[in-house]
Amino acid sequence: MMSGVTVLSSSGISGGTGIRSVSALRVTACLAIAVFALAGGYQAAPISRTLRVLTYNIHHGEGTDGILDLSRQAEIVKSVQPDLVALQEVDQGTERTGGVNQLHELARLTGMYAQFGKAMDYSGGSYGVAVLSRWPVVSTRNDPLPAFPDREPRTALTALVRVDAAGPLLQFTSTHLDQGRDEGNRLAQVSHLNALPVREGTQEILAGDMNSRPDTEVMKVLETLWTNATTADPSLSPAADGRPRFRGDYILVRPTHCWRVIESNVLDDRVASDHRPVFVVLEWTATCITVRHP
């Protein structure tokens, strides 16, 4: 895989004359089917497929042990062989991470295509979200999210991806919502996400760090238009003082009838980042897959 920053039956008839006659009939039948197909009278039976999706807040590569190590995060990503990955808290050329282009490095380590969505200037470089994809990205759109003046800017990066060379188009968005105690900022941000434009005929996946528990008003607003595919418990181990901690990382899909959740879990790594990656396997239903023909 290349990385880049900017995937019959047979007949028992014997005998010379008989074989020639059957061959002639087969050729005639094939020509007739071809003409029928070209005339629009035949359509191949739709085939469903699965997608492996991961969302991971990488905490600018820093683990809970205070060590900066993108390679161990890349190994975690590769361990589930994802098709699409939404990343949050990605540094690009910042002083705090030694000037490293983190997305370029992750693309190299995982062998995936990569796109960055800048949320703000930070520490001599940029900070934001990103997308990794098994397939080349057709186009991207970076949408700043509404934010109160005293809050850190947030954004939503949407990548349009064609699944396989002649496969369907998919709209995949990575985002990171505000983490303040007042959920008013997050409510404005999810309302903005719900209103983002959708390319006609494409299905969507929204993934990221929503900084919200499942029962919050923020998630209720999102779930008016999206289906939460993250059925696994998003909770973390208790804090040092014994209080429960919750991490609001989710993968959502729409329209609902196009998707079925095959698997959902939280990867059991508590060191590489202060967040654990969330992984789902989705079945993309046959009726919603439109294949591009030459």
N, C-alpha and C positions, 0 to 999 in steps of 0.2 A: 504494500500500500504506500502511496506517495503522500508526503506531508507538505503542507503549504500554508502560509499566513498571508492573508490580505484582507470499491467499492463494488407395440406392433404385432401384428399377427401374420402368420404365413399360411399359404394354401398347400394342400397335399396333392394337387393335381399333377399328374405326370404325363409324359408323352409330348413330342415336339409340337404337333399341331395344337394340342390343348394349351400348352404354355403360351404360344404366340397369340391365341385367341383371348386368353385371360389377360395377358399383358396389354393387348389392344384395348380391352374393356377397361382396365385399370387406368390407362392413359386418358381414355375418353372421360371416365368418371372424375379423374383429377382435374382435367380441364374444365369440366362442368362446375365442380366445386369452386375452382379458382374464379371463374366468371361470376358465380353466385356471390362469392365473398367480395369481389371488387364492386359489385352492384349494391353492396350494403346489406345483402340478405343473410349474412352469417357473422356472428360475433363469437369469439372464443369465450369459453366459460371463465368467469372471474375467479381469481385465485387470491386467497387471503395470505397475509404474511405477518411476521412478527417484527417488532422493533424493540431494541434494548436501549433504555434511556437512563442516564445517571445525572443527578444534580449534586454539586459539591462546592461548598464554600471553603476555599483553600487557605484563607487567612494569610494571604500574601506569602504562602509557602512555609509559614512558621508553625511548628507543632506545639503541643502542650508542654514539651520539654524545652522550649525556647530555641530549638535548632531549626535553621532554614534549610530545607531539603526538598526540592521539587521532585527529585528522583523517586522518593518513596511515595509521593502522591501520584506520580505517573504509574507506578507499579499497582497502586490501588485501582486506578482507573482501568488499566489493562486487565486486571484480574477478572472483571465481569464482561470483557469484550463488548463494550457498548457501541451502538451505532451513532448515538448523539449524546453529548455531554454539555450541561449548562454549568459554567463556573462563575463564582462570585469572589470578590475581594482579590482581584488580580492586579499586580503591579507591573508597570511597563517603564523600565529605566529609572526607577526611583533610587534615591540615596540609601534608604533604609534596607533595600535588598541588593545593594552593591551594583546598581545600574543594569541589572539583568533584564532582558526582554523575556519576561516569564512565559508569555504565551508562545513565543517562538520556541523556547526551550521545551515546553510541554508538548507542542506539536512534534518536535523532533523525537522526544522520548516515547511518545505514544504512536507515532506514525499516522496521525490524523490531520485533517485540514482544520484550520483555526481562523477565527475572526474575533476582534476585540471591540468592545463598546465602552468608550470613555465616559466616565461619570464626572470626573473632575481632574484638575491638575493637582499633583501631590508630590512633595519631597523631591522636587527636581524632575519629575516624570509625570506619569499618568496612572490613574487608578480607576477600576471599573469592573465590568463583567465580560464574559467571553463565551464562545461556543466552539466546541470541537465536534467534527463531523467525519464519519467514515467516507462520505461522498463529497465531491467538490460543492462549494456553496455557489448558487446561482446569483444571489444578490443579498444585500443586508440593509437594514434600516435601524438607526440608533435613535430612540425616542427618550429624551429627558423626561423624568417624572416630576409632577408638581411637588414642591417642597416649601416649607416655611423658611423664611430668610435665615433663621438661626440654625437650620438643620443641614446636615451633610447632603450634597446633591446625590440623587440616585437616577438610574437609567434602565431602559429595557432594550436589549439588543435582539432583533429579530432576523433570523437567517432563513432564506428560502432555499430549500434543498431538494434536488431531484434524486429520489431513491432509486439507485441503479441507473444504468445508462438510458434506458427507455421507460423508467418507472414513473410513478406519480410524484407530483410536487407536494411538499410538506412545509408548513410554516412553523419554525421552532424558535421560541423566545426564552432568553435567559434574563432574569431580573433579580434585584436585591432591594427590598423595601426598607423604609426607615425603621430604626430600632428604638425610638423614644417611647417613654411611658404613655404619652398621650397618643391614642391610636387615630386621632384626626388626620394626621399626615398620611398614615397608611391607607385610611379610607379614601382620601383623595387620590392616592396612587393606584389603588385597585380599580377605582371608577375609571381612571384614565386607561388602565390596561384593558378593561372591558370594552372600551370604545375605540381601541386601535383598529385601523383598517385591516380588512382581511381580503386576500386575493380570491376572487371568485373560483369556486371549485376545489379549493385546497382545505385540508384538515389542519388542525393546530395542536401544538403541545406547548404549554407554558410551564417553565420549571425555574426554581430558584429558592432563595431565602426570603420567606415572607415575614419573618420575625413575628409570627402570630400562632397562637394555639388553635387547634382544630375547631373549638367551640366559639371563637371570637366573631365579632361583627365583620371584621375584615374578611375572614374566610367565607362567611355567609354571603357577602356581596360578590365575591369571586364565584361562588358556586351557584349563583343565579344564571351564569352563562357557561360555566366550566364544570367538569366532573373531576373530582379528586381521585386520582389513580393511586395515591399513596396510602394504602390501607395499613401499612406497618406502623407501629407505635413510634412517633417521632421524639420520644422523651430521651433525655440523657441520664447518665448516672447522677445520683444526688451530689450536690455541692459539698465542700469540706465541712460546712456547718450543719449538714443533714437536710437542708431544704431541697425540694425537688427542682430540677432544672428542665426546661423545655426548649427544644430547638425547632423552629418553624420552617423546615425545608420541605417543599412539596413538588409534585409533578401533577399537572392537570391537563385534561384533554377536552377537545370539542370538535364537532358535535358528538354527543354521547353515543348515538347509535353506530358510530364508525369505529368504536374502540371496545375492546374487552381486556381486562387486566388478567394476565396469566400468572404473574409473580410480582410481589412487592416486598422489599425488605430494606432494613438499615444496615449497612456494612459495619462489621464489628471492628473498627479501628478507632482508638481513642487517643492516639499519639500524634499522627501526622498533621492534624489540624485540630482546631477547637470545635469543629463540626464533624459529624459523621456523614459520609455520603449516603444518599438515598437512591435506590435502584428499583426500576420496574421493567418488566417485560410486558409489552402490549401486543395484542393481536389486532391488526388493522383489517377490519372486516371486508370481505370481497366486494360487497355492493358499493363501497366507498373508494375503491382503487380504480383510477383511470390511467390506463397505460398509453403512453405516447407512441404513435405509429409513424414510421418514416414517411 
